Amino acid sequence: MFAISPILVLGTSFLMLGETPSILGVIGVMLVASGAYVLKSGAEGDMLEPLRRLWEERGVQIILVVILIYSVTANLDKIGVNMSSPILWPLTVYTLSSLFMLPIMAMNSGDWRNKIMADWKPLVFLGASGGAAVILQMTAIKLTLVSYVVSIKRLSIPLTVLLSYLYLGETDEFWYRIAGSVLMAAGALLIYL
């Protein structure tokens, strides 16, 4: 369902920021979203299955709410970055989020201190790489339209398809994955133009 987030961001970024992408940009965003949808529906074996699941599965309905929230917060990120910087804004947001989540984690995770100490090396790597990714994303949001950044961010999906084929030998629904990846790459090219 996250495939539709770039389409929603087209609308929310217009309403919240007055951003209007070019015609090629809109087509590119639609192609990226369509490609992501084809990737997911191909794995299900039925192009309409993801839409059916929207009515049947509580988890998919919750994800739809998350997507709606994200379509607003992606624009708030641009507002925050423009008012501060691509480093200060995410540092503030993630620090406050962490402080908010700390008591929830402490109440629900049992022996969380020992778990963190036992696995600190991967946690440091994840924190550093995630932090770098967020700073790069915020820099991109400052430089271009939010809908473009959200769409290009989805290109991690075809990259994962390629890596899973090359390194894990995954061939299930391979042609759906290739078709979806080609649509996404074509969309990214149109956004670039």
PyMOL CGO cylinders between C-alpha atoms (Angstrom):
from pymol import cmd
from pymol.cgo import CYLINDER

trace = [
    CYLINDER, 0.00, 0.00, 0.00, 2.97, 2.34, 0.43, 0.3, 1, 1, 1, 1, 1, 1,
    CYLINDER, 2.97, 2.34, 0.43, 2.99, 2.45, -3.38, 0.3, 1, 1, 1, 1, 1, 1,
    CYLINDER, 2.99, 2.45, -3.38, 0.28, 5.12, -3.29, 0.3, 1, 1, 1, 1, 1, 1,
    CYLINDER, 0.28, 5.12, -3.29, 2.15, 7.48, -0.96, 0.3, 1, 1, 1, 1, 1, 1,
    CYLINDER, 2.15, 7.48, -0.96, 3.83, 9.46, -3.78, 0.3, 1, 1, 1, 1, 1, 1,
    CYLINDER, 3.83, 9.46, -3.78, 0.40, 10.06, -5.34, 0.3, 1, 1, 1, 1, 1, 1,
    CYLINDER, 0.40, 10.06, -5.34, -1.05, 11.32, -2.06, 0.3, 1, 1, 1, 1, 1, 1,
    CYLINDER, -1.05, 11.32, -2.06, 1.99, 13.55, -1.54, 0.3, 1, 1, 1, 1, 1, 1,
    CYLINDER, 1.99, 13.55, -1.54, 1.29, 15.17, -4.93, 0.3, 1, 1, 1, 1, 1, 1,
    CYLINDER, 1.29, 15.17, -4.93, -1.98, 16.44, -3.47, 0.3, 1, 1, 1, 1, 1, 1,
    CYLINDER, -1.98, 16.44, -3.47, -0.82, 17.32, 0.03, 0.3, 1, 1, 1, 1, 1, 1,
    CYLINDER, -0.82, 17.32, 0.03, 2.30, 19.14, -1.17, 0.3, 1, 1, 1, 1, 1, 1,
    CYLINDER, 2.30, 19.14, -1.17, 0.13, 21.22, -3.48, 0.3, 1, 1, 1, 1, 1, 1,
    CYLINDER, 0.13, 21.22, -3.48, -2.27, 22.06, -0.64, 0.3, 1, 1, 1, 1, 1, 1,
    CYLINDER, -2.27, 22.06, -0.64, 0.35, 22.63, 2.07, 0.3, 1, 1, 1, 1, 1, 1,
    CYLINDER, 0.35, 22.63, 2.07, 3.28, 24.09, 0.11, 0.3, 1, 1, 1, 1, 1, 1,
    CYLINDER, 3.28, 24.09, 0.11, 1.85, 25.20, -3.21, 0.3, 1, 1, 1, 1, 1, 1,
    CYLINDER, 1.85, 25.20, -3.21, 4.23, 22.83, -5.03, 0.3, 1, 1, 1, 1, 1, 1,
    CYLINDER, 4.23, 22.83, -5.03, 3.26, 22.11, -8.62, 0.3, 1, 1, 1, 1, 1, 1,
    CYLINDER, 3.26, 22.11, -8.62, 5.36, 19.53, -10.44, 0.3, 1, 1, 1, 1, 1, 1,
    CYLINDER, 5.36, 19.53, -10.44, 5.75, 19.54, -14.20, 0.3, 1, 1, 1, 1, 1, 1,
    CYLINDER, 5.75, 19.54, -14.20, 3.54, 17.31, -16.35, 0.3, 1, 1, 1, 1, 1, 1,
    CYLINDER, 3.54, 17.31, -16.35, 6.50, 14.96, -16.86, 0.3, 1, 1, 1, 1, 1, 1,
    CYLINDER, 6.50, 14.96, -16.86, 7.05, 14.99, -13.09, 0.3, 1, 1, 1, 1, 1, 1,
    CYLINDER, 7.05, 14.99, -13.09, 3.43, 14.01, -12.40, 0.3, 1, 1, 1, 1, 1, 1,
    CYLINDER, 3.43, 14.01, -12.40, 3.64, 11.20, -14.96, 0.3, 1, 1, 1, 1, 1, 1,
    CYLINDER, 3.64, 11.20, -14.96, 6.93, 10.12, -13.38, 0.3, 1, 1, 1, 1, 1, 1,
    CYLINDER, 6.93, 10.12, -13.38, 5.40, 10.03, -9.89, 0.3, 1, 1, 1, 1, 1, 1,
    CYLINDER, 5.40, 10.03, -9.89, 2.47, 7.99, -11.24, 0.3, 1, 1, 1, 1, 1, 1,
    CYLINDER, 2.47, 7.99, -11.24, 4.85, 5.55, -12.95, 0.3, 1, 1, 1, 1, 1, 1,
    CYLINDER, 4.85, 5.55, -12.95, 6.88, 5.09, -9.77, 0.3, 1, 1, 1, 1, 1, 1,
    CYLINDER, 6.88, 5.09, -9.77, 3.70, 4.41, -7.79, 0.3, 1, 1, 1, 1, 1, 1,
    CYLINDER, 3.70, 4.41, -7.79, 2.36, 2.09, -10.52, 0.3, 1, 1, 1, 1, 1, 1,
    CYLINDER, 2.36, 2.09, -10.52, 5.63, 0.18, -10.64, 0.3, 1, 1, 1, 1, 1, 1,
    CYLINDER, 5.63, 0.18, -10.64, 5.60, -0.33, -6.88, 0.3, 1, 1, 1, 1, 1, 1,
    CYLINDER, 5.60, -0.33, -6.88, 1.98, -1.53, -7.12, 0.3, 1, 1, 1, 1, 1, 1,
    CYLINDER, 1.98, -1.53, -7.12, 2.87, -4.01, -9.90, 0.3, 1, 1, 1, 1, 1, 1,
    CYLINDER, 2.87, -4.01, -9.90, 5.74, -5.33, -7.78, 0.3, 1, 1, 1, 1, 1, 1,
    CYLINDER, 5.74, -5.33, -7.78, 3.40, -6.03, -4.87, 0.3, 1, 1, 1, 1, 1, 1,
    CYLINDER, 3.40, -6.03, -4.87, 0.43, -7.31, -6.86, 0.3, 1, 1, 1, 1, 1, 1,
    CYLINDER, 0.43, -7.31, -6.86, 2.65, -9.62, -8.89, 0.3, 1, 1, 1, 1, 1, 1,
    CYLINDER, 2.65, -9.62, -8.89, 3.81, -11.26, -5.69, 0.3, 1, 1, 1, 1, 1, 1,
    CYLINDER, 3.81, -11.26, -5.69, 0.15, -11.88, -4.81, 0.3, 1, 1, 1, 1, 1, 1,
    CYLINDER, 0.15, -11.88, -4.81, -0.61, -13.35, -8.25, 0.3, 1, 1, 1, 1, 1, 1,
    CYLINDER, -0.61, -13.35, -8.25, -3.58, -11.03, -8.77, 0.3, 1, 1, 1, 1, 1, 1,
    CYLINDER, -3.58, -11.03, -8.77, -3.41, -7.36, -9.75, 0.3, 1, 1, 1, 1, 1, 1,
    CYLINDER, -3.41, -7.36, -9.75, -6.44, -6.49, -7.60, 0.3, 1, 1, 1, 1, 1, 1,
    CYLINDER, -6.44, -6.49, -7.60, -5.36, -8.43, -4.50, 0.3, 1, 1, 1, 1, 1, 1,
    CYLINDER, -5.36, -8.43, -4.50, -3.76, -5.44, -2.69, 0.3, 1, 1, 1, 1, 1, 1,
    CYLINDER, -3.76, -5.44, -2.69, -7.02, -3.49, -3.10, 0.3, 1, 1, 1, 1, 1, 1,
    CYLINDER, -7.02, -3.49, -3.10, -9.10, -6.42, -1.81, 0.3, 1, 1, 1, 1, 1, 1,
    CYLINDER, -9.10, -6.42, -1.81, -6.84, -6.71, 1.20, 0.3, 1, 1, 1, 1, 1, 1,
    CYLINDER, -6.84, -6.71, 1.20, -7.63, -3.08, 2.03, 0.3, 1, 1, 1, 1, 1, 1,
    CYLINDER, -7.63, -3.08, 2.03, -11.20, -4.10, 2.88, 0.3, 1, 1, 1, 1, 1, 1,
    CYLINDER, -11.20, -4.10, 2.88, -10.35, -7.40, 4.57, 0.3, 1, 1, 1, 1, 1, 1,
    CYLINDER, -10.35, -7.40, 4.57, -7.21, -6.94, 6.66, 0.3, 1, 1, 1, 1, 1, 1,
    CYLINDER, -7.21, -6.94, 6.66, -6.93, -4.68, 9.68, 0.3, 1, 1, 1, 1, 1, 1,
    CYLINDER, -6.93, -4.68, 9.68, -3.16, -4.32, 9.24, 0.3, 1, 1, 1, 1, 1, 1,
    CYLINDER, -3.16, -4.32, 9.24, -3.55, -2.97, 5.70, 0.3, 1, 1, 1, 1, 1, 1,
    CYLINDER, -3.55, -2.97, 5.70, -6.16, -0.49, 6.93, 0.3, 1, 1, 1, 1, 1, 1,
    CYLINDER, -6.16, -0.49, 6.93, -3.76, 0.73, 9.62, 0.3, 1, 1, 1, 1, 1, 1,
    CYLINDER, -3.76, 0.73, 9.62, -1.01, 1.14, 7.01, 0.3, 1, 1, 1, 1, 1, 1,
    CYLINDER, -1.01, 1.14, 7.01, -3.39, 3.28, 4.96, 0.3, 1, 1, 1, 1, 1, 1,
    CYLINDER, -3.39, 3.28, 4.96, -3.75, 5.61, 7.96, 0.3, 1, 1, 1, 1, 1, 1,
    CYLINDER, -3.75, 5.61, 7.96, 0.05, 5.67, 8.26, 0.3, 1, 1, 1, 1, 1, 1,
    CYLINDER, 0.05, 5.67, 8.26, 0.31, 6.63, 4.58, 0.3, 1, 1, 1, 1, 1, 1,
    CYLINDER, 0.31, 6.63, 4.58, -2.17, 9.46, 5.08, 0.3, 1, 1, 1, 1, 1, 1,
    CYLINDER, -2.17, 9.46, 5.08, -0.16, 10.74, 8.05, 0.3, 1, 1, 1, 1, 1, 1,
    CYLINDER, -0.16, 10.74, 8.05, 3.08, 10.42, 6.07, 0.3, 1, 1, 1, 1, 1, 1,
    CYLINDER, 3.08, 10.42, 6.07, 1.62, 12.41, 3.17, 0.3, 1, 1, 1, 1, 1, 1,
    CYLINDER, 1.62, 12.41, 3.17, 1.27, 15.32, 5.62, 0.3, 1, 1, 1, 1, 1, 1,
    CYLINDER, 1.27, 15.32, 5.62, 4.47, 14.86, 7.64, 0.3, 1, 1, 1, 1, 1, 1,
    CYLINDER, 4.47, 14.86, 7.64, 6.64, 14.71, 4.50, 0.3, 1, 1, 1, 1, 1, 1,
    CYLINDER, 6.64, 14.71, 4.50, 5.50, 18.27, 3.82, 0.3, 1, 1, 1, 1, 1, 1,
    CYLINDER, 5.50, 18.27, 3.82, 6.07, 19.27, 7.44, 0.3, 1, 1, 1, 1, 1, 1,
    CYLINDER, 6.07, 19.27, 7.44, 9.64, 18.03, 6.97, 0.3, 1, 1, 1, 1, 1, 1,
    CYLINDER, 9.64, 18.03, 6.97, 10.11, 20.53, 4.15, 0.3, 1, 1, 1, 1, 1, 1,
    CYLINDER, 10.11, 20.53, 4.15, 8.67, 23.33, 6.27, 0.3, 1, 1, 1, 1, 1, 1,
    CYLINDER, 8.67, 23.33, 6.27, 10.96, 22.37, 9.17, 0.3, 1, 1, 1, 1, 1, 1,
    CYLINDER, 10.96, 22.37, 9.17, 14.05, 22.06, 6.98, 0.3, 1, 1, 1, 1, 1, 1,
    CYLINDER, 14.05, 22.06, 6.98, 13.35, 25.44, 5.39, 0.3, 1, 1, 1, 1, 1, 1,
    CYLINDER, 13.35, 25.44, 5.39, 13.01, 27.01, 8.85, 0.3, 1, 1, 1, 1, 1, 1,
    CYLINDER, 13.01, 27.01, 8.85, 16.20, 25.39, 10.19, 0.3, 1, 1, 1, 1, 1, 1,
    CYLINDER, 16.20, 25.39, 10.19, 18.55, 23.06, 8.29, 0.3, 1, 1, 1, 1, 1, 1,
    CYLINDER, 18.55, 23.06, 8.29, 18.74, 19.51, 6.89, 0.3, 1, 1, 1, 1, 1, 1,
    CYLINDER, 18.74, 19.51, 6.89, 20.72, 18.48, 9.99, 0.3, 1, 1, 1, 1, 1, 1,
    CYLINDER, 20.72, 18.48, 9.99, 19.00, 20.40, 12.79, 0.3, 1, 1, 1, 1, 1, 1,
    CYLINDER, 19.00, 20.40, 12.79, 15.43, 19.47, 11.77, 0.3, 1, 1, 1, 1, 1, 1,
    CYLINDER, 15.43, 19.47, 11.77, 15.82, 15.67, 11.78, 0.3, 1, 1, 1, 1, 1, 1,
    CYLINDER, 15.82, 15.67, 11.78, 18.04, 15.84, 14.87, 0.3, 1, 1, 1, 1, 1, 1,
    CYLINDER, 18.04, 15.84, 14.87, 15.28, 17.65, 16.74, 0.3, 1, 1, 1, 1, 1, 1,
    CYLINDER, 15.28, 17.65, 16.74, 12.46, 15.45, 15.43, 0.3, 1, 1, 1, 1, 1, 1,
    CYLINDER, 12.46, 15.45, 15.43, 14.23, 12.15, 16.09, 0.3, 1, 1, 1, 1, 1, 1,
    CYLINDER, 14.23, 12.15, 16.09, 15.48, 13.24, 19.52, 0.3, 1, 1, 1, 1, 1, 1,
    CYLINDER, 15.48, 13.24, 19.52, 11.97, 14.20, 20.59, 0.3, 1, 1, 1, 1, 1, 1,
    CYLINDER, 11.97, 14.20, 20.59, 10.54, 10.98, 19.09, 0.3, 1, 1, 1, 1, 1, 1,
    CYLINDER, 10.54, 10.98, 19.09, 13.14, 8.92, 20.95, 0.3, 1, 1, 1, 1, 1, 1,
    CYLINDER, 13.14, 8.92, 20.95, 12.38, 10.66, 24.24, 0.3, 1, 1, 1, 1, 1, 1,
    CYLINDER, 12.38, 10.66, 24.24, 8.67, 10.02, 23.70, 0.3, 1, 1, 1, 1, 1, 1,
    CYLINDER, 8.67, 10.02, 23.70, 9.25, 6.34, 22.85, 0.3, 1, 1, 1, 1, 1, 1,
    CYLINDER, 9.25, 6.34, 22.85, 11.74, 5.63, 25.67, 0.3, 1, 1, 1, 1, 1, 1,
    CYLINDER, 11.74, 5.63, 25.67, 9.14, 5.11, 28.44, 0.3, 1, 1, 1, 1, 1, 1,
    CYLINDER, 9.14, 5.11, 28.44, 6.99, 2.99, 26.11, 0.3, 1, 1, 1, 1, 1, 1,
    CYLINDER, 6.99, 2.99, 26.11, 9.99, 0.83, 25.24, 0.3, 1, 1, 1, 1, 1, 1,
    CYLINDER, 9.99, 0.83, 25.24, 11.03, 0.56, 28.88, 0.3, 1, 1, 1, 1, 1, 1,
    CYLINDER, 11.03, 0.56, 28.88, 7.57, -0.63, 29.91, 0.3, 1, 1, 1, 1, 1, 1,
    CYLINDER, 7.57, -0.63, 29.91, 7.20, -3.17, 27.10, 0.3, 1, 1, 1, 1, 1, 1,
    CYLINDER, 7.20, -3.17, 27.10, 10.68, -4.52, 26.44, 0.3, 1, 1, 1, 1, 1, 1,
    CYLINDER, 10.68, -4.52, 26.44, 11.64, -6.21, 29.69, 0.3, 1, 1, 1, 1, 1, 1,
    CYLINDER, 11.64, -6.21, 29.69, 15.41, -6.35, 29.96, 0.3, 1, 1, 1, 1, 1, 1,
    CYLINDER, 15.41, -6.35, 29.96, 16.02, -3.64, 27.34, 0.3, 1, 1, 1, 1, 1, 1,
    CYLINDER, 16.02, -3.64, 27.34, 19.29, -2.33, 28.79, 0.3, 1, 1, 1, 1, 1, 1,
    CYLINDER, 19.29, -2.33, 28.79, 21.03, -5.70, 28.47, 0.3, 1, 1, 1, 1, 1, 1,
    CYLINDER, 21.03, -5.70, 28.47, 19.57, -6.21, 24.99, 0.3, 1, 1, 1, 1, 1, 1,
    CYLINDER, 19.57, -6.21, 24.99, 20.99, -2.87, 23.86, 0.3, 1, 1, 1, 1, 1, 1,
    CYLINDER, 20.99, -2.87, 23.86, 24.38, -3.54, 25.42, 0.3, 1, 1, 1, 1, 1, 1,
    CYLINDER, 24.38, -3.54, 25.42, 24.56, -7.02, 23.87, 0.3, 1, 1, 1, 1, 1, 1,
    CYLINDER, 24.56, -7.02, 23.87, 23.79, -5.73, 20.37, 0.3, 1, 1, 1, 1, 1, 1,
    CYLINDER, 23.79, -5.73, 20.37, 25.33, -2.27, 20.46, 0.3, 1, 1, 1, 1, 1, 1,
    CYLINDER, 25.33, -2.27, 20.46, 27.51, -2.67, 17.34, 0.3, 1, 1, 1, 1, 1, 1,
    CYLINDER, 27.51, -2.67, 17.34, 24.67, -3.30, 14.88, 0.3, 1, 1, 1, 1, 1, 1,
    CYLINDER, 24.67, -3.30, 14.88, 22.64, -0.60, 16.62, 0.3, 1, 1, 1, 1, 1, 1,
    CYLINDER, 22.64, -0.60, 16.62, 25.44, 1.94, 16.12, 0.3, 1, 1, 1, 1, 1, 1,
    CYLINDER, 25.44, 1.94, 16.12, 25.69, 0.97, 12.45, 0.3, 1, 1, 1, 1, 1, 1,
    CYLINDER, 25.69, 0.97, 12.45, 21.92, 1.20, 11.97, 0.3, 1, 1, 1, 1, 1, 1,
    CYLINDER, 21.92, 1.20, 11.97, 21.79, 4.54, 13.76, 0.3, 1, 1, 1, 1, 1, 1,
    CYLINDER, 21.79, 4.54, 13.76, 24.66, 6.02, 11.74, 0.3, 1, 1, 1, 1, 1, 1,
    CYLINDER, 24.66, 6.02, 11.74, 23.43, 4.76, 8.36, 0.3, 1, 1, 1, 1, 1, 1,
    CYLINDER, 23.43, 4.76, 8.36, 19.82, 5.70, 9.14, 0.3, 1, 1, 1, 1, 1, 1,
    CYLINDER, 19.82, 5.70, 9.14, 20.92, 9.14, 10.30, 0.3, 1, 1, 1, 1, 1, 1,
    CYLINDER, 20.92, 9.14, 10.30, 22.95, 9.69, 7.13, 0.3, 1, 1, 1, 1, 1, 1,
    CYLINDER, 22.95, 9.69, 7.13, 19.97, 8.61, 5.00, 0.3, 1, 1, 1, 1, 1, 1,
    CYLINDER, 19.97, 8.61, 5.00, 17.64, 11.02, 6.80, 0.3, 1, 1, 1, 1, 1, 1,
    CYLINDER, 17.64, 11.02, 6.80, 20.07, 13.94, 6.43, 0.3, 1, 1, 1, 1, 1, 1,
    CYLINDER, 20.07, 13.94, 6.43, 20.41, 13.20, 2.70, 0.3, 1, 1, 1, 1, 1, 1,
    CYLINDER, 20.41, 13.20, 2.70, 16.62, 12.97, 2.38, 0.3, 1, 1, 1, 1, 1, 1,
    CYLINDER, 16.62, 12.97, 2.38, 16.15, 16.29, 4.17, 0.3, 1, 1, 1, 1, 1, 1,
    CYLINDER, 16.15, 16.29, 4.17, 18.79, 17.88, 1.94, 0.3, 1, 1, 1, 1, 1, 1,
    CYLINDER, 18.79, 17.88, 1.94, 16.92, 16.60, -1.12, 0.3, 1, 1, 1, 1, 1, 1,
    CYLINDER, 16.92, 16.60, -1.12, 13.60, 17.91, 0.25, 0.3, 1, 1, 1, 1, 1, 1,
    CYLINDER, 13.60, 17.91, 0.25, 15.18, 21.34, 0.63, 0.3, 1, 1, 1, 1, 1, 1,
    CYLINDER, 15.18, 21.34, 0.63, 16.38, 21.29, -2.99, 0.3, 1, 1, 1, 1, 1, 1,
    CYLINDER, 16.38, 21.29, -2.99, 13.36, 19.90, -4.86, 0.3, 1, 1, 1, 1, 1, 1,
    CYLINDER, 13.36, 19.90, -4.86, 9.67, 19.04, -4.65, 0.3, 1, 1, 1, 1, 1, 1,
    CYLINDER, 9.67, 19.04, -4.65, 8.51, 16.76, -1.84, 0.3, 1, 1, 1, 1, 1, 1,
    CYLINDER, 8.51, 16.76, -1.84, 6.59, 14.51, -4.24, 0.3, 1, 1, 1, 1, 1, 1,
    CYLINDER, 6.59, 14.51, -4.24, 9.77, 13.94, -6.25, 0.3, 1, 1, 1, 1, 1, 1,
    CYLINDER, 9.77, 13.94, -6.25, 11.79, 13.00, -3.17, 0.3, 1, 1, 1, 1, 1, 1,
    CYLINDER, 11.79, 13.00, -3.17, 9.12, 10.60, -1.92, 0.3, 1, 1, 1, 1, 1, 1,
    CYLINDER, 9.12, 10.60, -1.92, 8.95, 8.97, -5.36, 0.3, 1, 1, 1, 1, 1, 1,
    CYLINDER, 8.95, 8.97, -5.36, 12.71, 8.64, -5.79, 0.3, 1, 1, 1, 1, 1, 1,
    CYLINDER, 12.71, 8.64, -5.79, 12.94, 7.21, -2.27, 0.3, 1, 1, 1, 1, 1, 1,
    CYLINDER, 12.94, 7.21, -2.27, 10.78, 4.32, -3.52, 0.3, 1, 1, 1, 1, 1, 1,
    CYLINDER, 10.78, 4.32, -3.52, 13.61, 3.32, -5.87, 0.3, 1, 1, 1, 1, 1, 1,
    CYLINDER, 13.61, 3.32, -5.87, 15.01, 1.30, -3.00, 0.3, 1, 1, 1, 1, 1, 1,
    CYLINDER, 15.01, 1.30, -3.00, 12.39, -1.27, -4.03, 0.3, 1, 1, 1, 1, 1, 1,
    CYLINDER, 12.39, -1.27, -4.03, 13.83, -2.16, -7.48, 0.3, 1, 1, 1, 1, 1, 1,
    CYLINDER, 13.83, -2.16, -7.48, 17.32, -2.05, -5.99, 0.3, 1, 1, 1, 1, 1, 1,
    CYLINDER, 17.32, -2.05, -5.99, 16.18, -4.65, -3.45, 0.3, 1, 1, 1, 1, 1, 1,
    CYLINDER, 16.18, -4.65, -3.45, 14.68, -6.74, -6.29, 0.3, 1, 1, 1, 1, 1, 1,
    CYLINDER, 14.68, -6.74, -6.29, 18.01, -6.69, -8.13, 0.3, 1, 1, 1, 1, 1, 1,
    CYLINDER, 18.01, -6.69, -8.13, 20.08, -7.51, -5.05, 0.3, 1, 1, 1, 1, 1, 1,
    CYLINDER, 20.08, -7.51, -5.05, 17.72, -10.30, -3.96, 0.3, 1, 1, 1, 1, 1, 1,
    CYLINDER, 17.72, -10.30, -3.96, 18.02, -11.83, -7.43, 0.3, 1, 1, 1, 1, 1, 1,
    CYLINDER, 18.02, -11.83, -7.43, 21.81, -11.50, -7.62, 0.3, 1, 1, 1, 1, 1, 1,
    CYLINDER, 21.81, -11.50, -7.62, 22.72, -12.48, -4.06, 0.3, 1, 1, 1, 1, 1, 1,
    CYLINDER, 22.72, -12.48, -4.06, 19.83, -14.59, -2.82, 0.3, 1, 1, 1, 1, 1, 1,
    CYLINDER, 19.83, -14.59, -2.82, 18.76, -16.20, -6.07, 0.3, 1, 1, 1, 1, 1, 1,
    CYLINDER, 18.76, -16.20, -6.07, 15.13, -15.13, -5.62, 0.3, 1, 1, 1, 1, 1, 1,
    CYLINDER, 15.13, -15.13, -5.62, 13.16, -15.78, -8.78, 0.3, 1, 1, 1, 1, 1, 1,
    CYLINDER, 13.16, -15.78, -8.78, 9.55, -15.90, -7.48, 0.3, 1, 1, 1, 1, 1, 1,
    CYLINDER, 9.55, -15.90, -7.48, 7.33, -13.64, -9.58, 0.3, 1, 1, 1, 1, 1, 1,
    CYLINDER, 7.33, -13.64, -9.58, 10.53, -12.37, -11.18, 0.3, 1, 1, 1, 1, 1, 1,
    CYLINDER, 10.53, -12.37, -11.18, 8.90, -10.94, -14.32, 0.3, 1, 1, 1, 1, 1, 1,
    CYLINDER, 8.90, -10.94, -14.32, 6.37, -8.96, -12.27, 0.3, 1, 1, 1, 1, 1, 1,
    CYLINDER, 6.37, -8.96, -12.27, 9.28, -7.61, -10.28, 0.3, 1, 1, 1, 1, 1, 1,
    CYLINDER, 9.28, -7.61, -10.28, 11.19, -6.69, -13.42, 0.3, 1, 1, 1, 1, 1, 1,
    CYLINDER, 11.19, -6.69, -13.42, 8.10, -5.03, -14.96, 0.3, 1, 1, 1, 1, 1, 1,
    CYLINDER, 8.10, -5.03, -14.96, 7.48, -3.03, -11.79, 0.3, 1, 1, 1, 1, 1, 1,
    CYLINDER, 7.48, -3.03, -11.79, 11.14, -2.06, -11.57, 0.3, 1, 1, 1, 1, 1, 1,
    CYLINDER, 11.14, -2.06, -11.57, 11.18, -0.87, -15.19, 0.3, 1, 1, 1, 1, 1, 1,
    CYLINDER, 11.18, -0.87, -15.19, 8.06, 1.26, -14.57, 0.3, 1, 1, 1, 1, 1, 1,
    CYLINDER, 8.06, 1.26, -14.57, 9.70, 2.77, -11.49, 0.3, 1, 1, 1, 1, 1, 1,
    CYLINDER, 9.70, 2.77, -11.49, 12.95, 3.50, -13.33, 0.3, 1, 1, 1, 1, 1, 1,
    CYLINDER, 12.95, 3.50, -13.33, 11.01, 5.11, -16.20, 0.3, 1, 1, 1, 1, 1, 1,
    CYLINDER, 11.01, 5.11, -16.20, 9.16, 7.25, -13.66, 0.3, 1, 1, 1, 1, 1, 1,
    CYLINDER, 9.16, 7.25, -13.66, 12.42, 8.32, -12.04, 0.3, 1, 1, 1, 1, 1, 1,
    CYLINDER, 12.42, 8.32, -12.04, 13.79, 9.27, -15.45, 0.3, 1, 1, 1, 1, 1, 1,
    CYLINDER, 13.79, 9.27, -15.45, 10.74, 11.44, -16.16, 0.3, 1, 1, 1, 1, 1, 1,
    CYLINDER, 10.74, 11.44, -16.16, 11.09, 13.12, -12.77, 0.3, 1, 1, 1, 1, 1, 1,
    CYLINDER, 11.09, 13.12, -12.77, 14.73, 13.83, -13.58, 0.3, 1, 1, 1, 1, 1, 1,
    CYLINDER, 14.73, 13.83, -13.58, 13.80, 15.41, -16.92, 0.3, 1, 1, 1, 1, 1, 1,
]
cmd.load_cgo(trace, "trace")
